[in-house]
């Protein structure tokens, strides 16, 4: 394991300036007295999963939502947290680094110290491996100095994000007991937060006093649900990728070249249909004398192409049976074999790579952008020979964006968001909650309107159903926080579709430019965050206020008519909701 | 040709703010009265080339340097340019786009208008093709509005940078005559400026009144000589690439992975030695438990590897003889064949690509970084099996940086530099100079210390000598402005070498962060610009001052001793210089 963790870094001038930036706190977290208000017990997003989840998490399922409000707020049932004993907290980075992660540690450290200067924050070195091995670094102001508002996870490091096997869970349990931790903060994406929930359940079951808290930090942007508006790191990644993509666009525009890249989009087309769509786009632009353009393709696109996915499943099946790589192609089913032969050699080679434990991990090895560039080129030559395309020769340049953005200096938004989440972690622990994720909502508005809270991780879980190998065999997966997919009914996607023709045919290449920390653009937020109406927690609260109002207006002594009207309205509401949720009692 | 040139662009907030930025002018260009001071006649950098160059450029060789100074400056022989008649100027982007190019047009436009509101600036649409076809756009304030301080060349567009054949030169001549141009400004790199000089020579010969001016705009950073300190675009490219490379470093540091990229470096090692060096670096770091690191490789590295270059020459020879691609490998010389068989299939395929007219152009198709990743991996496995390497398995991720940076918003420095160069172009034309390049020197100091001038392009030319196919046959190339290579005796390289061990073994990963326009980092300049002592023009001037001083101090009536001392000192100086330059009279 690398031993330089936590040593002061040499910073550039800009990094130094950034390290001086002090994020603010929303009003509800200011001062040392914070109130916690509990909502109703939570259930599962999909009520049909509730039974499975509750059985897997008997000790941590169904806990209520928590909102942190100002001590002066007039909330009837809120409870003021008065005692702030000295506590010991461990924090661990799980999974791929995401810009802003360091600020979670910073926010947590500050909150701990402000409430009790004797409290201790231990960072686990080298991710979950450091947790198992009990390798820690006590986080201090000195250590934090050169990591505040900086990218990477290098203050503590990380390894792969696995706290899964019985052995690993036991090692984590032993670490928390040995180190006498009151809290364990797990910083990561969907997988890491699923592990956090499992750990919380195990700890509750064996009566380990350590409370486990998850923090949504992932550059994928796929830890998103009714409680979580966005992940720490996503804003930065959007901004840096927009800069790079725009630069490529500006370049293409001046250079008249077609360039393939990657984007997050959703598609379930066949490989042939997809190729055809891309070719039609090239052709339509060529007819307007536009011999340049940029295609953005999502990294996981290959998974969405049904026949490629099926081919991969066949190949992996044969590999698992021990068939040698050379022998695979002769043992494929006729259609799979035909597709395999159709593909260019470099893709064939990539398809034959041994799958990792998780099939999807291996998919990132397949250069989807090169495959499509190859197929589009082939098809355009065919069209040219047939006389249906009369333009210039098609040629593509492929780019892969990923690593360049991951290590970026975090945006102002991500600095603020991460710091606030770290701060919330303290209050979750002070309240004694276990198996919760720190949440901030209403983030489309300025920081002084942000709402802080905590949601049980189990409430974000769903259960996947798989069709097994035999006919009619349906197997049920383990409950987990699954990656959010693009919401094809959402406002953001709608806006994308509305502009699709303009984006395709016009050269609307606005360049957001390099990430700025002051001035125009510095305060810009992701479109999805601003236009998707994600204030789920706010609406839950509004509903409760309605119910309270009805209760107040209709009480003993009210007129018969008012009572009748209320009854009829509530009966209707109940019926509609029963039908919608197909209430499965358990 | 694409028809949207010059239409207003939709700008992002940051782009809008940037478009409001007004570069300043150095004191010597402020106001409407500028003085021009001529230096001595210029010669060639290498005096042995002087004869060849003077024969190729009889009408434009040997012109003096020009310095633009304040009208109030007390320079004895300076000439004040008083008349500013209405003039017509054409401007053309040649070669690959470079951030800041638009500002040359803007600076030129402003200078033209300030000195005579009736003057006209015509932009040629689509580069040199637009020049030949006389496709123009009159540049106005309205058109410039959304292109000021922006990246790309999309206001006017560009095509390939060729004004070479007799047909092309004639088309350019006809265009300048038909459009009654007083000046033609060619914006580009080494090749474009060589064409500019040739055009100037032709125009002078046929008595075409159009004066040709070159402007050093190229992101390669290789138009650099005693008159040109840096190119427009290089500063931006350095900053954006530093951001991306640093992000990859930060990522590697957190992720513990070895990553291959590209850098500007110089090496003449064999492929095996290079592989060995890289492997030794991996091993040395592994011994310190550092299983991560970033290699930076320059794009043209493959050219510098002697045996790969020789193999390519053989392959191209066979291709030119009409040997089919399939038959090449069997006809290679034994050693070339051995190397060819040793290389991985994807590189073999890339080596067999038909060369373009210029051999070097095709080399960028060869993925040097992938080749080296492959070879290093193979060697590390071998070392592991032999027991000489005991660390973790080596794995590499390759990146190619290029397109992402070319379209960037230009840095403040490039905005200023390009604007000032555009302004200088006007004064070059107002002075009636032909075949000159606009120059700014002393740029390591703040803008108010910048010195503005013009240097004959022929003075930047060199002549290459090639060994021909027969023994002893030495052929002489055409005089040209050749790309500058890394100066292995220069201060910048020295500093790199001094830090080589630290860079290799320590994790000194300062991240300059995204390009900023205000605050820390915004005013940072490239290290090469600051530490290399490039004030050639300043030193030429200092020498002239010494000579003048000697003249003043030693005149009729001075003592015999003083005269003797002066004579002896000047004789010594003359002898030393004669020996150094091996004076070739002609």
Interface residues (C-beta under 8 A of the other chain):
Chain A: X1 X2 X3 X4 X9 X10 X11 X12 X13 X14 X15 X16 X17 X18 X96 X97 X150 X151 X152 X153 X154 X157 X158 X240 X243 X244 X246 X247 X248 X249 X250 X251 X252 X253 X254 X255 X256 X259 X289 X290 X291 X292 X346 X397 X399 X401 X403 X404 X405 X406 X407 X408 X409 X507 X508 X509 X510 X511 X512 X513 X514 X515 X516 X517 X518 X519 X520 X521 X524
Chain B: X1 X2 X3 X4 X9 X10 X11 X12 X13 X14 X15 X16 X17 X18 X96 X97 X150 X151 X152 X153 X154 X157 X158 X240 X243 X244 X246 X247 X248 X249 X250 X251 X252 X253 X254 X255 X256 X259 X289 X290 X291 X292 X346 X397 X399 X401 X403 X404 X405 X406 X407 X408 X409 X507 X508 X509 X510 X511 X512 X513 X514 X515 X516 X517 X518 X519 X520 X521 X524
